[in-house]
Amino acid sequence: KGRAYHPVRGGKIFRYDPDAGKLEKLDVTVDGKPCPKEIAKDGANASHGAVLNWDAAPDGKTLWCCEMSHNMLYSFDLTAVGSVLPGTSHGPLLAGVTAKGNPRSTDCRAMCVGPSGKVWAAVTEHGVPGGAQLYLLSYTPGEKAVRNHGKVGVANPDYTPFVDAKGQPLPWHGGVRKDKDGTLTPNIPMGVCEARDGHVYVLTISPFTLIKYRSEQVK
């Protein structure tokens, strides 16, 4: 309907209807219950964990969303009327990470809905041996769980220099995990995109890297 949405701290959302010229402040629910509380990592008033990743489905009827540190995938019904935006949970992004007492945690800064309607996310897992690990995930509406396509890795390890002329490590190339088999994994995602040809791209920082997965790799 051409309406605009903007998140509000504390489980609210603004919606602007251009036809009515009206700005509304809506409540948000998930599975019929109040919106889950945001995860504050660096103070209640300066939480970085409250950053939202969201994108609308191609038909504009569903808003897909995950909070940066929540490790859960949600959808919201954009066709709903009234003062509440109803949502549904679709399970964890990475299975097993949210177990009580588990030191592992997730960090999602990249999510999109592709032209096919499939939801894609690049999610970093912290608290694992060897350093943070990045995974490429997808969810097809109607499926029971999020699918993990595996660890993100760079196939051509010489794609960029990691040391300067004196052999010293380049400081802006520090966000890379190197496994025993030599696989390089930039672990701080900044974007993910499914193209119309079915290829999926992951953008990472430090070093600034664009990684391509061919459509046949992510079927």
C-alpha positions, 0 to 999 in steps of 0.5 A: 500500500506504499506505507512507510515503517520505522522501528521505535525502541521498546517494541513499537513501530511508526507507520506512515500512510501517504493516502491518509496523511497519517502517522501511527505508532503501533504496538508489536506482538510476536506469536500473540505476545508482547515483543521480545525485549531487546538485548543490551550489550553496552548499556540500556540506553546505548545498546548496539544489539537493538539494531534491526535487519529487515526487508519486505517480501516481493509482494509487500505483504510480509516484513521479515526481521531479525535483531542483531543479537537475538538469533531469531527470525521473525515475520510481520503481517503488513496487511494487518489493520488496527493499532497492532503489527502482529508477528510470528517467530520462525526459530533460531538463525543458528541452532543450539546457540541460544541454549542456557549457559552457552557462551556462544552468541550470534551477530547478524548485520546482514539480511535480505529477502530476494526476488524469489521470496527467500530470506537470506542472512549472514550471521557471525557466531562468537565464542567458538575456538579459532575465532568468530565464524561466519555462516550463510543462512536462508529461510524459505517461507513455509519451511520448519527451520532456517537452513545453514548453508555452511561456513563462509570462506574465500576460495582464492586466498591470494585475493588481497595482500595481508601484509605490507612491503615489510611483512607486517600485518595490515591492521585493516585486514584483521577481521579474518579467520584462517582455518587449519586447511587454509580457508579464509573467512572474513567474519564481519558481514555488512550485507547480503543480496540474492540477485535475480539470476539466483547468485548470492553475494555476501559483503564483509568488512576488514578487509572489504570483500565481496564474496559470490556464491553461484546459484547452484551452490546455494540451492 
